[in-house]
């Protein structure tokens, strides 16, 4: 399949962020509280895509003053992970996600669950978040390494810690602060790969002060492709999944996102039943304006 297949399946492009906000928040959205799976448990047993994962999380960090929400698993995370690994997923069918793809995730939280589930299906997967999540992320990678048919440890060590290498994928964690750090080709973990095929952000939109840094980081990751001489002609796709909570926060995000990206909402007919049956969960895809213009000229 070529890239146009993806665009055809996505349907109409979102041209009015305010209208998109109205359409989404005018529907009946059931209360899901903040959206944690279980904020009190230190260990979760989750079945995703037919595999059983053991995920360690930290209610203690969650409840510390000034802490962030990445210390526990959000409800949308296993649902999106399951959708991304389905055989008829729109990104897989269109060739965005394949055994040759490189993926970067923003705000992976302590679980790294999307990466754990998706990494065996792609060439490389880079998890990123604040440094405080690194210990539990690496613990979860180790705990679930057998599910990726692990061959062994990566001989290249970072700060005394090693990354898991799957039989068909390399899964690593790298700290990334959206406000302070720069995204460079080194995040691929492969000197021969200079950009990513997809960037994923799952339930990262909850604080209006972080909207601009998050969107700018999404754009920075996608812009790596324009400088990658070895990349395909497919632009990097940015996938943003979130639980709808506050219309002002959502509208602030989609307005900022639309400044950098052409945007589509993933339609129900290409989502899994579990995603479709949760009206408070939504997935958008973006392609940088500049990348889309170059593609249209080619």
C-alpha positions in Angstrom: 0.0 0.0 0.0 1.2 3.6 -0.6 0.8 6.6 1.5 -2.2 7.9 -0.3 -4.1 4.8 1.0 -3.7 6.2 4.5 -5.0 9.6 3.5 -8.0 8.1 1.7 -9.0 6.0 4.8 -8.7 9.0 7.1 -11.4 10.9 5.4 -11.9 14.7 5.6 -9.0 16.8 7.0 -9.8 18.9 10.0 -9.7 22.5 8.9 -11.5 24.2 11.8 -10.1 23.4 15.3 -13.0 25.1 17.0 -15.5 23.0 15.1 -13.6 19.8 15.9 -13.7 20.7 19.6 -17.5 21.4 19.4 -18.1 18.1 17.6 -16.2 16.0 20.1 -17.5 17.7 23.3 -21.1 17.9 22.1 -21.3 14.1 22.3 -22.2 12.3 25.5 -18.9 11.6 27.2 -19.2 9.2 30.2 -17.2 10.2 33.3 -14.0 8.1 33.5 -12.6 10.1 36.4 -9.0 11.0 35.6 -8.6 7.8 33.6 -6.1 5.7 35.6 -6.3 1.9 35.4 -5.7 1.6 39.1 -3.8 4.4 40.8 -3.3 2.5 44.1 -1.7 -0.7 42.7 2.0 -1.1 42.5 1.8 -3.9 40.0 -0.7 -4.4 37.2 -1.4 -7.6 35.2 -2.6 -6.4 31.7 -3.6 -8.5 28.7 -2.9 -6.7 25.5 -3.0 -8.1 22.0 -3.3 -11.7 23.5 -0.2 -11.4 25.7 0.0 -10.9 29.5 2.2 -8.1 30.7 3.3 -7.4 34.2 3.6 -3.6 34.7 5.2 -1.9 37.7 4.0 1.5 38.7 4.4 4.0 41.5 1.4 5.4 43.4 3.9 6.9 45.8 5.4 9.1 43.1 1.9 10.0 41.8 0.9 11.3 45.2 4.0 13.3 45.9 3.5 17.1 45.8 4.4 18.5 42.4 4.6 15.0 40.9 3.6 14.3 37.3 1.0 11.8 36.1 3.4 9.4 34.3 3.9 7.3 37.4 0.8 5.1 36.8 -0.9 3.6 33.8 -3.8 5.4 32.1 -6.9 3.6 30.8 -6.4 4.6 27.2 -2.8 3.2 27.0 -3.6 -0.6 26.7 -6.5 0.2 24.4 -4.4 2.1 22.0 -1.6 -0.4 22.2 -4.0 -3.2 21.3 -5.3 -1.2 18.3 -1.8 -0.4 17.0 -0.9 -4.1 16.9 -4.1 -5.3 15.2 -3.4 -6.8 11.8 -5.7 -4.4 10.0 -4.4 -1.2 11.7 -4.5 1.6 9.3 -0.8 2.5 9.9 0.3 -1.1 9.3 -1.8 -1.6 6.2 -0.5 1.7 4.7 3.1 0.7 5.5 3.8 3.4 8.1 4.4 0.7 10.7 6.3 -2.3 9.5 9.3 -4.4 10.4 11.6 -1.7 8.9 10.0 1.2 10.8 11.5 3.4 13.5 9.1 4.8 16.1 9.6 7.4 18.9 7.1 7.8 21.7 6.7 10.9 23.7 5.6 10.8 27.4 5.7 7.0 27.7 5.3 7.1 31.4 6.6 4.4 33.8 4.9 1.5 32.0 6.4 1.8 28.5 3.4 -0.3 27.6 2.8 0.9 24.0 6.5 0.3 23.3 6.5 -3.1 24.9 3.5 -4.2 22.8 4.5 -2.6 19.5 8.3 -2.9 19.5 8.4 -6.6 18.3 6.5 -5.5 15.1 8.9 -2.7 14.1 12.7 -2.2 13.5 13.2 0.1 16.5 11.2 1.8 19.2 12.4 4.6 21.4 10.6 5.4 24.6 11.0 8.9 26.0 9.9 10.8 29.1 11.2 12.7 32.1 14.3 11.1 33.7 12.4 10.1 36.9 10.5 7.3 35.0 13.7 5.6 33.8 14.1 3.1 36.6 10.6 1.7 36.4 10.5 1.8 32.6 13.7 -0.3 32.4 12.3 -2.6 35.1 9.2 -3.1 33.0 11.3 -3.7 29.9 13.2 -6.4 31.8 10.1 -7.9 33.3 8.4 -8.4 30.0 11.4 -9.0 27.8 10.4 -12.7 27.2 7.3 -11.5 25.3 9.5 -9.9 22.7 11.6 -13.0 22.2 14.6 -11.2 23.6 17.9 -12.3 22.3 19.9 -10.5 25.0 21.3 -7.2 26.1 22.5 -4.4 24.0 26.3 -4.2 24.4 26.1 -0.4 24.1 25.5 0.8 27.6 24.0 4.1 28.7 24.8 5.4 32.1 25.5 1.9 33.3 22.2 0.5 32.1 21.5 -1.7 29.1 18.6 -1.8 26.7 16.6 -4.8 25.6 17.1 -6.1 22.1 14.1 -8.0 20.7 14.4 -10.4 17.8 12.7 -8.0 15.4 13.1 -4.8 17.2 15.3 -2.7 19.5 13.5 -1.1 22.4 15.2 1.6 24.4 14.4 4.4 26.8 15.9 7.9 26.5 15.2 10.8 28.8 13.6 13.8 27.0 12.3 17.0 28.5 10.0 18.8 26.0 11.0 22.2 27.4 14.7 21.7 27.8 16.0 19.0 25.4 16.6 18.9 21.7 15.5 15.9 19.6 18.4 14.7 17.4 18.9 11.7 15.1 20.8 10.0 17.9 17.4 9.2 19.4 17.0 6.4 16.8 19.9 4.5 18.4 21.3 3.7 15.0 23.9 5.8 13.3 22.5 4.7 9.9 18.9 5.8 10.7 18.4 9.6 11.0 14.7 10.0 11.4 11.5 8.3 12.5 8.5 6.9 10.5 6.1 7.6 13.3 5.9 9.6 16.6 3.3 8.6 19.2 1.9 10.5 22.1 -0.6 8.7 24.3 -2.7 10.7 26.8 -0.1 13.5 27.2 -2.5 16.4 27.0 -3.8 17.5 30.3 -1.8 20.7 31.2 -2.2 23.8 29.1 1.4 25.0 30.0 2.8 21.9 28.3 0.8 22.1 25.1 3.2 24.3 23.2 6.4 22.3 24.2 4.7 19.0 23.4 3.5 20.2 20.0 6.9 21.7 19.2 8.6 18.5 20.2 6.3 16.5 17.9 7.2 18.9 15.1 10.9 18.7 15.8 10.8 14.9 15.6 8.9 15.0 12.3 11.3 17.5 10.9 14.2 15.1 11.2 12.9 13.4 8.1 13.5 16.4 5.9 17.2 16.2 6.6 17.4 12.4 6.3 19.0 11.6 2.9 18.3 7.9 3.3 14.7 8.1 4.3 11.7 7.1 2.1 9.5 9.8 0.5 6.9 9.1 3.2 6.7 11.9 5.8 6.8 11.1 9.5 3.3 10.6 10.9 2.4 11.9 14.3 -0.2 10.0 16.3 -1.9 11.6 19.3 -4.3 9.6 21.4 -6.1 11.1 24.3 -9.0 11.0 26.7 -11.3 13.9 26.4 -11.6 15.8 29.7 -11.5 19.6 29.3 -12.7 21.3 26.1 -10.4 24.3 26.7 -7.4 22.1 27.1 -8.3 20.1 24.0 -9.0 23.2 21.9 -5.7 24.8 23.0 -3.9 21.6 21.9 -5.6 21.2 18.5 -5.2 24.9 17.6 -1.5 24.7 18.4 -1.1 21.3 16.6 -2.9 22.6 13.5 -0.3 25.4 13.3 2.3 22.9 12.5 0.4 19.9 11.1 -2.3 18.9 8.7 -4.7 17.0 11.0 -7.2 14.2 10.7 -9.3 12.4 13.3 -9.0 8.7 12.9 -12.6 7.5 12.0 -14.5 4.9 13.9 -14.5 2.5 11.0 -10.7 1.9 11.3 -10.6 1.7 15.1 -11.0 -1.4 17.2 -14.4 -2.1 18.9 -12.9 -1.1 22.3 -11.8 2.3 21.0 -15.1 2.9 19.2 -17.1 2.0 22.3 -15.3 4.6 24.4 -16.6 7.9 23.2 -14.3 9.8 25.5 -11.2 8.4 23.7 -10.0 9.9 20.5 -7.1 9.5 18.1 -5.7 12.2 15.7 -3.0 11.9 13.0 -0.8 14.8 11.9 1.6 15.4 9.0 3.7 18.5 9.0 2.4 21.2 6.6 5.9 21.5 5.0 6.1 17.7 4.5 2.6 17.6 3.0 3.4 20.4 0.6 6.6 18.7 -0.6 4.8 15.5 -1.2 2.0 17.2 -3.2 4.7 18.8 -5.4 6.4 15.5 -6.1 
